[in-house]
């Protein structure tokens, strides 16, 4: 006959599971690097852009369990994929900073990133919470990233060109 669990045992094991999840989120997740390679078929893509490689470095969250060695590892990993262009789709900073004067300097953060067709980015929700104007100034002053929030840029390769654009709808970023 199977013994029934007491409420105290259920609470004890439930608390252990929740604590374990939070510990994983706090300690492991911020330091996990992952590369995913995808081929994307695009109808009527100009011939010069066949096999064009776009590198994405997402959700940096500088200031929250992320340090320079981690950023350098992430940058080196991205550069090993030899991207033609690099995009950073937001969350440069973590929103733990309640006032724009609190955000740490960005200087030297992504100096290892280089791509023949440029580095582009948009601000994410954490950047807006941390202070969008201050984050923009830090990125503009201390990186080669061109921010294109609600804008576009034409990328040229040979005689062909494509548009890289970003716009926000209902708080969600869309890239085209």
ChimeraX attribute file (.defattr): number of C-alpha atoms within 10 A of each C-alpha:
attribute: neighborCount
match mode: 1-to-1
recipient: residues
	/A:1	3
	/A:2	4
	/A:3	5
	/A:4	7
	/A:5	8
	/A:6	9
	/A:7	8
	/A:8	9
	/A:9	11
	/A:10	11
	/A:11	11
	/A:12	11
	/A:13	11
	/A:14	12
	/A:15	12
	/A:16	12
	/A:17	12
	/A:18	11
	/A:19	12
	/A:20	12
	/A:21	11
	/A:22	13
	/A:23	12
	/A:24	12
	/A:25	12
	/A:26	13
	/A:27	11
	/A:28	11
	/A:29	12
	/A:30	16
	/A:31	15
	/A:32	9
	/A:33	11
	/A:34	8
	/A:35	12
	/A:36	6
	/A:37	9
	/A:38	8
	/A:39	8
	/A:40	7
	/A:41	8
	/A:42	8
	/A:43	6
	/A:44	6
	/A:45	12
	/A:46	13
	/A:47	13
	/A:48	13
	/A:49	16
	/A:50	10
	/A:51	10
	/A:52	14
	/A:53	17
	/A:54	17
	/A:55	21
	/A:56	18
	/A:57	18
	/A:58	14
	/A:59	16
	/A:60	19
	/A:61	20
	/A:62	21
	/A:63	17
	/A:64	14
	/A:65	14
	/A:66	15
	/A:67	13
	/A:68	12
	/A:69	10
	/A:70	16
	/A:71	20
	/A:72	17
	/A:73	13
	/A:74	22
	/A:75	18
	/A:76	14
	/A:77	14
	/A:78	20
	/A:79	17
	/A:80	9
	/A:81	13
	/A:82	15
	/A:83	20
	/A:84	18
	/A:85	19
	/A:86	24
	/A:87	21
	/A:88	21
	/A:89	22
	/A:90	22
	/A:91	23
	/A:92	26
	/A:93	28
	/A:94	22
	/A:95	20
	/A:96	14
	/A:97	18
	/A:98	11
	/A:99	12
	/A:100	16
	/A:101	11
	/A:102	12
	/A:103	21
	/A:104	13
	/A:105	14
	/A:106	19
	/A:107	12
	/A:108	11
	/A:109	18
	/A:110	19
	/A:111	14
	/A:112	14
	/A:113	21
	/A:114	19
	/A:115	16
	/A:116	11
	/A:117	15
	/A:118	16
	/A:119	21
	/A:120	21
	/A:121	22
	/A:122	25
	/A:123	21
	/A:124	23
	/A:125	18
	/A:126	19
	/A:127	25
	/A:128	19
	/A:129	18
	/A:130	23
	/A:131	20
	/A:132	17
	/A:133	12
	/A:134	17
	/A:135	23
	/A:136	18
	/A:137	11
	/A:138	16
	/A:139	22
	/A:140	14
	/A:141	12
	/A:142	16
	/A:143	16
	/A:144	15
	/A:145	21
	/A:146	17
	/A:147	21
	/A:148	16
	/A:149	18
	/A:150	14
	/A:151	12
	/A:152	16
	/A:153	13
	/A:154	11
	/A:155	14
	/A:156	13
	/A:157	15
	/A:158	8
	/A:159	8
	/A:160	13
	/A:161	15
	/A:162	14
	/A:163	11
	/A:164	15
	/A:165	17
	/A:166	20
	/A:167	16
	/A:168	13
	/A:169	9
	/A:170	5
	/A:171	9
	/A:172	9
	/A:173	17
	/A:174	12
	/A:175	12
	/A:176	9
